[in-house]
Amino acid sequence: MDASLKPADQELVITRDLKAPRERVFAAWTDPHQAALWWAPQDCTPISCDMDVRPGGRWHRRMRVPDGTVIAKFGVYHDVVVPERLVFTYSTEYADGTVDPETWVSVTLAKIATGTRLTLRHWAFQAEVSRLSHEGGWTSCLERFATFVAKA
């Protein structure tokens, strides 16, 4: 871990209000066919997504990044509360075979008058550069996600 990385800087939290019911939002996070359509930053191309959405189940997705290489994201589900919450580990494997240290993600869905409030918390970053990179990636993914769930 970076010696200068304070505990508060080891995580990021992003909140989005979505114009879609909570059940629709949860399904888009847990159905691999739907997730394969949105779960990548806007400058990347989602390729595949496999999910076994249950505690102990694994998820794995692949995407093509702007330079043309393919990377994999993967993890294990630790908590699944339909249609309220997901908690899973998160790691990246690059084309050269290197793997980022494991981090954690929670996605919490709350009903609001206009649809659903999604709160994404990603934590256990060991370097600020990684946190900042993921913040940009998640922000872009969630923009794509908001458009995706609003269409249904």
Residue pairs with C-beta under 8 A, 6 or more apart in sequence:
1 10
1 126
1 127
2 126
2 127
2 128
4 128
5 125
5 126
5 127
5 128
9 125
9 128
9 131
10 123
10 124
10 125
10 126
10 131
11 121
11 122
11 123
11 124
11 125
11 131
12 121
12 122
12 123
12 125
12 131
12 134
12 135
12 138
13 119
13 120
13 121
13 122
14 119
14 120
14 135
14 138
14 139
14 142
15 117
15 118
15 119
15 120
16 117
16 118
16 120
16 142
16 145
16 146
17 112
17 114
17 115
17 116
17 117
17 118
18 25
18 115
18 116
18 117
18 118
18 145
18 146
18 149
18 150
19 114
19 115
19 146
19 149
19 150
20 115
20 116
20 149
20 150
20 152
21 115
21 116
22 83
22 84
22 109
22 110
22 111
22 115
22 116
23 83
24 116
24 149
24 152
25 83
25 109
25 115
25 116
25 118
25 149
26 82
26 83
26 84
26 109
27 34
27 83
28 34
28 35
28 38
28 145
28 148
28 149
28 152
29 35
29 86
29 107
30 51
30 53
30 80
30 86
31 51
32 49
32 50
32 51
33 49
34 148
35 46
35 49
35 51
35 61
36 46
36 47
36 48
36 49
36 61
37 46
37 148
38 46
38 141
38 144
38 145
38 148
39 46
39 49
39 61
39 63
39 141
39 145
40 46
40 61
40 63
40 141
40 144
41 136
41 137
41 140
41 141
41 144
42 140
42 141
42 143
42 144
43 65
43 66
43 140
44 63
44 64
44 65
44 66
45 63
45 64
46 61
46 62
46 63
47 61
47 62
47 63
47 64
47 70
48 61
48 62
49 59
49 60
49 61
49 62
50 58
50 59
50 60
50 61
51 57
51 58
51 59
52 58
52 59
52 77
53 59
53 77
53 80
53 86
54 77
54 80
55 77
55 78
55 79
55 80
56 76
56 77
56 78
57 76
57 77
57 80
58 74
58 75
58 76
58 77
59 74
59 75
59 76
59 77
59 88
60 72
60 73
60 74
61 72
61 73
61 74
62 70
62 71
62 72
62 73
63 70
63 71
63 73
64 70
65 71
69 94
69 95
70 95
71 92
71 93
71 94
71 95
72 92
72 93
73 90
73 91
73 92
73 93
74 90
74 91
74 93
75 88
75 89
75 90
75 91
75 102
75 105
76 88
76 89
77 86
77 87
77 88
78 87
78 88
78 89
79 85
79 86
79 87
79 106
80 86
80 87
83 109
84 108
84 109
84 110
85 106
85 107
85 108
85 109
86 105
86 106
86 107
87 104
87 105
87 106
87 107
88 104
88 105
89 102
89 103
89 104
89 105
90 102
90 103
90 104
90 105
90 122
91 99
91 100
91 101
91 102
91 103
92 99
92 100
93 99
93 100
100 130
101 124
101 126
102 124
103 122
103 123
103 124
103 125
103 130
103 134
104 122
104 123
104 124
105 120
105 121
105 122
105 123
106 119
106 120
106 121
107 118
107 119
107 120
108 118
108 119
108 121
109 116
109 117
109 118
110 116
110 117
110 119
111 117
118 142
120 138
120 142
122 131
122 134
122 138
125 131
125 134
